[in-house]
Amino acid sequence: MSDPRPITLDDLESVYLDGFCTGIATFAVNVGQAPEEADEFAESIAAQLRGDTAAMNELRNQIVERLNGADGGPGTSMTVKDNQNEEPSDV
């Protein structure tokens, strides 16, 4: 058997988001949503998270902090949508 490949930050993001989706879908099923709908709901939320640059930066920071032995707790980033550009911008 060959040595496993190195784990990357992308791998860790994927693991986090897989668990995030599982938690959301489980919650949705527990409050009465059909499993297929719950999966779609969870994937929809995760897709929005993946598309939010500030949120993904915060997720990466949290992963790095945890791997370095520091746990600063949850962080919050605010983005504001620029009505002229229709593009979010960090505040």
Contact map, one row per residue, 1 for C-alpha under 8 A:
1110000000000000000000000000000000000000000000000000000000000000000000000000000000000000000
1111000000000000000000000000000000000000000000000000000000000000000000000000000000000000000
1111100000000000000000000000000000000000000000000000000000000000000000000000000000000000000
0111110000000000000000000000000000000000000000000000000000000000000000000000000000000000000
0011111000000000000000000000000000000000000000000000000000000000000000000000000000000000000
0001111100000000000000000000000000000000000000000000000000000000000000000000000000000000000
0000111110110000000000000000000000000000000000000000000000000000000000000000000000000000000
0000011111110000000000000000000000000000000000000000000000000000000000000000000000000000000
0000001111111000000000000000000000000000000000000000000000010000000000000000000000000000000
0000000111111100000000000000000000000000000000000000000000000000000000000000000000000000000
0000001111111110000000000000000000000000000000000000000000000000000000000000000000000000000
0000001111111111000000000000000000000000000000000000000000000010000000000000000000000000000
0000000011111111100000000000000000000000000000000000000000110010000000000000000000000000000
0000000001111111110000000000000000000000000000000000000000000000000000000000000000000000000
0000000000111111111000000000000000000000000000000000000000000000000000000000000000000000000
0000000000011111111100000000000000000000000000000000000000000000000000000000000000000000000
0000000000001111111110000000000000000000000001000000000000000000000000000000000000000000000
0000000000000111111111000000000000000000000000000000000000000000000000000000000000000000000
0000000000000011111111100000000000000000000000000000000000000000000000000000000000000000000
0000000000000001111111110000000000000000000001000000000000000000000000000000000000000000000
0000000000000000111111111000000000000010011001000000000000000000000000000000000000000000000
0000000000000000011111111100000000000000010000000000000000000000000000000000000000000000000
0000000000000000001111111110000000000000000000000000000000000000000000000000000000000000000
0000000000000000000111111111000000000100110000000000000000000000000000000000000000000000000
0000000000000000000011111111100000100110110000000000000000000000000000000000000000000000000
0000000000000000000001111111110000000100000000000000000000000000000000000000000000000000000
0000000000000000000000111111111000000000000000000000000000000000000000000000000000000000000
0000000000000000000000011111111110000100000000000000000000000000000000000000000000000000000
0000000000000000000000001111111111100100000000000000000000000000000000000000000000000000000
0000000000000000000000000111111110000000000000000000000000000000000000000000000000000000000
0000000000000000000000000011111110000000000000000000000000000000000000000000000000000000000
0000000000000000000000000001111111000000000000000000000000000000000000000000000000000000000
0000000000000000000000000001111111101100000000000000000000000000000000000000000000000000000
0000000000000000000000000000100111111100000000000000000000000000000000000000000000000000000
0000000000000000000000001000100011111110000000000000000000000000000000000000000000000000000
0000000000000000000000000000000001111111000000000000000000000000000000000000000000000000000
0000000000000000000000000000000011111111100000000000000000000000000000000000000000000000000
0000000000000000000000011101100011111111110000000000000000000000000000000000000000000000000
0000000000000000000010001000000000111111111000000000000000000000000000000000000000000000000
0000000000000000000000000000000000011111111100000000000000000000000000000000000000000000000
0000000000000000000000011000000000001111111110000000000000000000000000000000000000000000000
0000000000000000000011011000000000000111111111000000000000000000000000000000000000000000000
0000000000000000000010000000000000000011111111100000000000000000000000000000000000000000000
0000000000000000000000000000000000000001111111110000000000000000000000000000000000000000000
0000000000000000000000000000000000000000111111111000000000000000000000000000000000000000000
0000000000000000100110000000000000000000011111111100000000000000000000000000000000000000000
0000000000000000000000000000000000000000001111111110000000000000000000000000000000000000000
0000000000000000000000000000000000000000000111111111000000000000000000000000000000000000000
0000000000000000000000000000000000000000000011111111001100000000000000000000000000000000000
0000000000000000000000000000000000000000000001111111101100000000000000000000000000000000000
0000000000000000000000000000000000000000000000111111100100000000000000000000000000000000000
0000000000000000000000000000000000000000000000011111111100000000000000000000000000000000000
0000000000000000000000000000000000000000000000000111111110000000000000000000000000000000000
0000000000000000000000000000000000000000000000000001111111000000000000000000111000000000010
0000000000000000000000000000000000000000000000001101111111100000000000000000100000000000000
0000000000000000000000000000000000000000000000001111111111110000000000000000000000000000000
0000000000000000000000000000000000000000000000000000111111111000000000000000000000000000000
0000000000000000000000000000000000000000000000000000011111111100000000000011100000000000000
0000000000001000000000000000000000000000000000000000001111111110000000000000000000000000000
0000000010001000000000000000000000000000000000000000000111111111000000000000000000000000000
0000000000000000000000000000000000000000000000000000000011111111100000000000000000000000000
0000000000000000000000000000000000000000000000000000000001111111110000111110000000000000000
0000000000011000000000000000000000000000000000000000000000111111111000000000000000000000000
0000000000000000000000000000000000000000000000000000000000011111111100000000000000000000000
0000000000000000000000000000000000000000000000000000000000001111111111110000000000000000000
0000000000000000000000000000000000000000000000000000000000000111111111100000000000000000000
0000000000000000000000000000000000000000000000000000000000000011111111000000000000000000000
0000000000000000000000000000000000000000000000000000000000000001111111000000000000000000000
0000000000000000000000000000000000000000000000000000000000000000111111100000000000000000000
0000000000000000000000000000000000000000000000000000000000000000111111110000000000000000000
0000000000000000000000000000000000000000000000000000000000000100110011111000000000000000000
0000000000000000000000000000000000000000000000000000000000000100100001111110000000000000000
0000000000000000000000000000000000000000000000000000000000000100000000111110000000000000000
0000000000000000000000000000000000000000000000000000000000000100000000011111000000000000000
0000000000000000000000000000000000000000000000000000000001000100000000011111100000000000000
0000000000000000000000000000000000000000000000000000000001000000000000000111110000000000000
0000000000000000000000000000000000000000000000000000011001000000000000000011111000000000000
0000000000000000000000000000000000000000000000000000010000000000000000000001111100000000011
0000000000000000000000000000000000000000000000000000010000000000000000000000111110000001111
0000000000000000000000000000000000000000000000000000000000000000000000000000011111000001111
0000000000000000000000000000000000000000000000000000000000000000000000000000001111100111100
0000000000000000000000000000000000000000000000000000000000000000000000000000000111111111100
0000000000000000000000000000000000000000000000000000000000000000000000000000000011111110000
0000000000000000000000000000000000000000000000000000000000000000000000000000000001111100000
0000000000000000000000000000000000000000000000000000000000000000000000000000000001111110000
0000000000000000000000000000000000000000000000000000000000000000000000000000000011111111000
0000000000000000000000000000000000000000000000000000000000000000000000000000000011101111100
0000000000000000000000000000000000000000000000000000000000000000000000000000001111000111110
0000000000000000000000000000000000000000000000000000000000000000000000000000001111000011111
0000000000000000000000000000000000000000000000000000010000000000000000000000011100000001111
0000000000000000000000000000000000000000000000000000000000000000000000000000011100000000111
